[in-house]
Amino acid sequence: MKLTTVTNVSVDGVTQGHRRIDAGTRREADAPDEDGSGGFERFGWAPPLLDDEASTFISLAFQRADAFLFGRRTYEIFAGSWGAGMDPGNPVGEALNTRPKYVASTTLTDPQWADTTVLSGDVAGAIGELRAEPGGELQVWGSGTLIRWLLNHRLVDEIVLLTYPVIVGQGTRLFPATGSDTGLELVDLQSTPKGLTIQTYRTTGRPQYETATA
């Protein structure tokens, strides 16, 4: 399976707070990094820009997955919404509830969401084995910390960015100021009526750099 990350991101790279969730129930889908850490307060910047074409893309992407991989916090948010039967009959919920789920965590020991496997110990090795299995996509939604770790370990095959036409101006970015370098090949580009761009990139290893000439 190819490992594909799918991320909602602003033009300035922010992933935090793209939706607002109920802090008590944690019931909202696709809502990783929705806490107010770091003084963040600009929640809910994505929904006003989400149109039917983008929603259709998201729904079809979920249905295309053979399995899902999450970091712990995103897993708990999804389990608290889709795993609790939120919006029954929704194709996104159907995919999440009928496909295998993996969560990378050293602290989660008793996942309540059916068909969940906790990856601990040699996480990189376990993910490598999943990538070697036949199938289509092992998808990572949200899970920014996990995505950065996967990139550092060069375990990502494809990156999908849903880029919203807004500059949030604060919050956690998908890509840190320093990190691993990764070359990308654009394999698909779409745009939607409200101005989202959906870029699909294939990773190509370390990028090429221009060398100094005499």
Summary of the structure (lengths in Angstrom):
residues: 214
radius of gyration: 17.1
end to end distance: 45.2
largest distance: 65.6
contacts: 655
relative contact order: 0.24
helix: 28%
strand: 24%
